[in-house]
Amino acid sequence: MDMAELKARLQADLAEAIKGRDQTVVDTLRMALAAVTTEEVAGKQARELSDDEVVKVLRREAKKRREAAEAFAGAGRQELADKERAEGEILDRYLPAQLDDAQLTELARQAVDEVAAQLGERPGPRQMGQVMRVANAKVAGGAEGSRVAAAVRALLQG
């Protein structure tokens, strides 16, 4: 089985960062590769992750960095907050671009229309779960779940 291209890119960039003595990039990529390896050995049988699965791991790690940065900033620990933000920005380089608000709203609108066609009526807040399933499939990782939920909720209440 081929090694996922994204994982290979992370490893190559790590080697480059080590040669360049860029400690922040080295630390961040080591952490990211450790998270990928942990995911690969989780479960009953070790396996190689696909690029999509590696993206999910990196997205989760980037989200942790954003949350940690907010927590540190809120606690007045600016230097730690800056470090977490820098790590998040490094991880963002390996993630697909996020949808902007207009694109996200359009995909949420399409999801509402699909569920409306299935139900034979316009869905309301009670059908949020159904609409979210369709919306998440359309968004396919192009936005965080909280943004998708906010867009869907706005359309269902509006």
N, C-alpha and C positions, 0 to 999 in steps of 0.2 A: 504494500500500500504506500502511495506517495505521501511524503510529508506535506501538510497543508502549506500553501504558498505564504500565507500570512505569518504562520509560525516561523517559517524559514526566514522571512524578512525581519521578524523580530530578533531572531538569533544573529543574523548578519549585522543588523543595526547595533545590537549589543556589542558585538566584537569591534565594530567601528568606534563606538563610544568608549570602550575600554582603551583602545589605541589612542583616542583623542583625549583621554583623561577627563571626560565629561561626567562627573560623579552623579549628578541628578538624573541624567539619561540612563546611566548604568544601573543605578538603584531602581529606577522606575521599570526598566525593561526586565531586570532580574525578577522583580516582584510580579510583573505581568506573566512572564514565562513560568514562574512557580505556580501561579494561579491556573494557567493552562494545563500544566503537568498534573496538578491536583485534580482537576476536572477529568483528565484522561484516565487516571487510576481510580476514580470514584466508581462505585458500582461493583458488580460481580466480576467483570472482566476488563482489563486495561485495553484501551483502544486509542486510535489516533483521531483527533478532532478535525472536523471539516473547517474550512474558512468561516462558514456561517457560525459554527459553534465557538470558534476562537473569538469572533466579533462579539458574541453574547458575553463571553467571559470578560473581554476588554471593556465592554459597555458597563458591566456590573462593577468592575474595578474603578472605572472613571467616575461612576456615580458615587462610589464610596469616597473618592477623593473630594468631590464637590461637597458632599455632606460633612466630611471631616473639616474641610476648609471653612464652611459656615459655622460649625461648632467652635473651632479655634478662634475665628474672628469674633464670634459672640462672647467668647470668654476673654477677649483682649490679648490673645496669643498670636499677634500678627505675623511673627516670623514663621510659626508653624503653619498658619493659614496660607501664607505665600508659598511655602514648600509644597503643600497639598495641591494648591492651584497649579503650580508648575508641573507637578506629576500628572495632573488631569489633562493639562494642555499637551503633554507629550503623548499620552494615551489617545487623545482625540485625533492625532495625526494618522492613526491606524484604523479609525472608524469611518464608516460612510458618512457623508454629509447629512445633517439633520434637516428635516422638512421645515420650511418656514411656515408661519401661521396661516397664510392664505392657502398653501398646498394642503396643510393639515385639515383646515376647515372644509376644503373641497372633498377630500377623501372621507371625512366624517359625514358630510352631506350625502355622498354616494352610498355609504353604509346605511344611513337612515332610510334612503329611498329603497334600497334592496330589502330591508326588513319590512318596510311599508308594503312592498309588493307581495311579500310572503304572507303578511298578516291580513292584507286587504284593507288596512286602515293605517293612519299615521301613528307610529309608535310614540309612547309617552315615557315618562321617567321610569315606569315599571318595567319597560322593555330594555332598560339600559344594558343589561348583561348580553342580550341578543345582539344589540347594535355594536357593543364593544367587541364581541367575537368577530363580527364582519369587519369592523374598523381596524382592529389589530392585524387582521390578515392583509388588508389593503396597505396599511402603513409599513408592515414588514420591517420593523426595527428602525424606521426613519424618524421616530420620535419616542421620547420616554412615555411610559404608560400614563403618568399623571397628566401630561399634555394632551394625550389622546382622550382621556376621560373628561378633561375640562372642555374640549371641543365638542364631544358628543353630548355632554350634559347641557351645554349652552344651546345646542340645536333642539334637544328634546324638550327643554323648558320654554324655548322661544316660540 
